[in-house]
């Protein structure tokens, strides 16, 4: 007799299943409000903790993402309040305006993420490492060019071509998913 995975019955298990299923969309929502990746990752972790603590407050008859995004919105505002000494911070009114916009489509975010991961895997190791290194915190074209004995312009050209390849690949993969 084949054992099939059942739906979680416990409210906390249901919440964990929802948090897991919507984690990428929630991360995308937070990142849309906080362009600083490290800060957005911290807020995502704080949001997950608050969601867990407020599990009893969640009504499973209602959609999960609006509830989770509302909590994330408050966590973003708290993080910005804490970081208000930094001059590169969105003000509270802008965050409210951005949060009022319709949240990310979890299915579309998941498809885009999947397509991008597949396209990255299709790149040569050298190109993949180059583009991934460029998006590491504190990576700069000048520093990367110097370590590769290239001019910054030459490296920028390589990065531009890799981005174009990725864009084309992702568009192709997404268009084949629609048909």
VENPE-V639382 format. One line per field, one symbol per residue. psi: psi as a letter, one per 20 degrees, with the letter a starting at -180 (. if undefined). A space follows every 50 residues. Layout:
# VENPE-V639382
psi->???
This chain:
# VENPE-V639382
psi->pppqprqphphhhggggggghjgghggggghhhniogggggghggggggg gghjhhipoiiqqgghghhgggghhghgghghjihpilpqrhggggghhh qprqohgggggggggggghghiqqgggghghhhhjqpjpqggggggijlr qhggghgggghgggggggggggghhhhh.
